[in-house]
């Protein structure tokens, strides 16, 4: 039995309105066209679709059973059409984001909340972890995008690297807080809280100190900038962190000052290369990069 979508639509509208003329107006076609659709549909199913009562077309008993299924089918097709439109317009879908723990706590929530506010049918999952784990997830295509640092390259991963400027952060009331710019020489006698020694950022920071003939007074090693910020707020020492993290904690007991040497934090946004990137993911990455603009080196 060959049944066309337009036949089902005509059948439903005539059953609902009781008139071919009214159904034709609703479907924006002619009354003879509705008549032909019903005639061909009736021939396909092999029984009468309507009987006439008091000038109205009334579904037959057989049609009443059929109508329930037709309603469900057309509703499903309309839902698919709406969903397809939402996907095309990036208004529906699911976004999976892997990120550094610090971003999950201080910057990403605001970016994601604004992004989702414009897309009420989009859902999201955020998973914070260390850079090694984030890279593993992206390679395995478990997440749409990853936000990490220290990334170099991998054949299964495409990346964009954004250089974020750095700042020196001090506890409230620190003597150096009176300065607008801090150099390694100013920190020669300070206890420095820094990232892991095996990380690229620590190596570049150490080189900044060495270039000025200063030995960094290593005090506490912390994986995340956010941890360093909290420690500085507690008066445990000073630190050099990304401007993004520093400014996020500026109202939490830390003083933020420009760091003199040209030192950047290399932030990378990753996505798998072996599966096509979704339009929704592209939009999110663009929104996230735009949010970094005030902090770029």
MARPATOR-88228 format. One line per 4 residues: for each residue x, y, z of C-alpha. Coordinates in steps of 0.05 Angstrom, whole numbers, plus 5000, padded with zeros to 4 digits. Layout:
REM MARPATOR-88228
X:Y:Z  ...
This chain:
REM MARPATOR-88228
5000:5000:5000  5031:5066:4977  5011:5122:5025  5036:5193:5017
5046:5244:5072  4998:5293:5039  4943:5240:5039  4951:5231:5114
4949:5306:5125  4886:5313:5084  4854:5255:5121  4870:5285:5189
4846:5355:5172  4780:5332:5142  4768:5288:5203  4783:5346:5248
4744:5400:5211  4688:5358:5179  4695:5395:5113  4738:5388:5051
4733:5463:5039  4759:5479:5110  4813:5426:5104  4835:5457:5037
4842:5525:5070  4882:5496:5127  4929:5458:5080  4932:5517:5031
4911:5475:4972  4847:5472:4930  4785:5434:4950  4790:5387:4889
4861:5371:4910  4836:5349:4979  4782:5308:4945  4834:5272:4901
4879:5259:4961  4822:5228:5001  4799:5187:4941  4868:5158:4929
4878:5145:5003  4811:5110:5008  4829:5066:4948  4895:5048:4983
4863:5027:5049  4804:4992:5018  4747:5021:5061  4705:5084:5064
4738:5139:5103  4679:5185:5117  4603:5186:5118  4563:5249:5111
4518:5272:5168  4482:5339:5170  4529:5370:5119  4592:5346:5155
4640:5291:5138  4645:5242:5197  4700:5189:5202  4675:5118:5195
4687:5068:5251  4748:5041:5213  4775:5111:5202  4770:5126:5277
4819:5069:5292  4864:5091:5235  4861:5165:5255  4895:5152:5322
4956:5122:5288  4957:5176:5235  4956:5230:5289  5016:5198:5325
5054:5190:5260  5043:5262:5237  5060:5289:5307  5125:5250:5305
5141:5276:5235  5127:5348:5257  5172:5338:5318  5227:5312:5273
5219:5372:5228  5223:5420:5287  5283:5383:5316  5318:5385:5248
5306:5459:5244  5332:5469:5315  5395:5429:5298  5406:5469:5235
5399:5533:5275  5443:5506:5332  5383:5509:5379  5382:5435:5398
5433:5381:5413  5480:5358:5467  5548:5389:5482  5602:5349:5518
5660:5391:5545  5723:5366:5580  5763:5420:5614  5816:5437:5666
5789:5437:5736  5803:5511:5745  5759:5529:5685  5702:5487:5712
5704:5529:5775  5715:5601:5753  5706:5618:5679  5670:5564:5641
5604:5565:5681  5590:5637:5660  5606:5625:5587  5565:5562:5585
5505:5593:5621  5502:5650:5571  5510:5602:5513  5454:5556:5537
5408:5615:5553  5401:5627:5479  5391:5553:5464  5337:5525:5511
5336:5457:5476  5411:5445:5483  5438:5402:5540  5510:5399:5563
5558:5357:5603  5622:5386:5634  5677:5340:5659  5739:5371:5693
5804:5333:5696  5879:5338:5684  5908:5353:5615  5929:5281:5602
5860:5255:5614  5827:5309:5572  5872:5291:5513  5855:5218:5521
5780:5233:5520  5786:5276:5457  5827:5223:5421  5773:5172:5438
5718:5219:5415  5684:5218:5483  5676:5294:5485  5661:5346:5432
5715:5393:5455  5769:5399:5508  5798:5460:5542  5869:5447:5566
5941:5472:5568  6009:5445:5552  5983:5413:5488  6032:5404:5430
6002:5361:5376  5968:5294:5361  5945:5265:5294  5875:5251:5321
5865:5320:5350  5854:5389:5319  5870:5448:5364  5869:5523:5370
5918:5556:5418  5902:5621:5453  5958:5658:5490  5932:5688:5555
5974:5742:5588  5999:5731:5658  5994:5771:5722  6028:5770:5790
5981:5760:5848  5996:5780:5920  5960:5774:5986  5919:5835:6008
5963:5885:6043  6028:5859:6014  6084:5912:6008  6090:5901:5933
6016:5917:5924  6035:5991:5918  6069:5976:5851  6032:5972:5785
6082:5923:5753  6120:5866:5784  6186:5836:5757  6223:5772:5778
6273:5815:5816  6218:5841:5860  6200:5770:5879  6271:5747:5897
6255:5743:5971  6183:5720:5963  6157:5650:5972  6130:5631:5903
6070:5586:5892  6074:5557:5822  6048:5502:5776  6079:5433:5769
6153:5431:5754  6143:5384:5695  6095:5433:5661  6111:5481:5604
6086:5542:5642  6132:5529:5702  6192:5520:5655  6178:5586:5620
6166:5622:5686  6232:5595:5713  6267:5621:5650  6238:5691:5663
6270:5690:5732  6336:5662:5706  6339:5715:5651  6342:5769:5705
6392:5730:5747  6341:5712:5799  6331:5643:5830  6257:5629:5841
6242:5615:5914  6198:5555:5903  6149:5545:5960  6085:5507:5940
6073:5468:5876  6000:5467:5853  5971:5436:5791  5918:5490:5779
5922:5566:5777  5858:5567:5818  5892:5531:5875  5950:5580:5872
5900:5638:5876  5866:5609:5938  5933:5598:5971  5954:5670:5957
5888:5694:5985  5906:5657:6049  5972:5693:6053  6014:5631:6037
6058:5667:5985  6056:5701:5917  6045:5672:5848  6045:5685:5774
5982:5660:5740  5940:5672:5678  5904:5739:5677  5838:5702:5670
5847:5665:5736  5878:5724:5771  5819:5770:5755  5769:5717:5774
5798:5718:5845  5809:5793:5849  5750:5800:5895  5770:5740:5938
5829:5769:5976  5884:5774:5923  5917:5835:5892  5928:5830:5817
5987:5866:5785  6018:5865:5715  6076:5817:5707  6133:5851:5671
6164:5796:5629  6129:5773:5565  6102:5707:5591  6038:5676:5565
5996:5617:5587  5983:5574:5526  5910:5552:5528  5888:5501:5476
5818:5483:5452  5815:5412:5424  5766:5370:5384  5772:5302:5349
5793:5301:5276  5764:5232:5258  5691:5254:5266  5659:5316:5235
5653:5373:5285  5581:5393:5298  5554:5463:5283  5536:5468:5357
5608:5454:5378  5634:5505:5329  5588:5557:5358  5609:5541:5429
5683:5544:5413  5673:5611:5380  5636:5636:5441  5689:5611:5488
5746:5643:5448  5708:5709:5447  5702:5705:5523  5779:5702:5527
5789:5766:5487  5799:5813:5548  5855:5767:5574  5894:5752:5510
5968:5765:5509
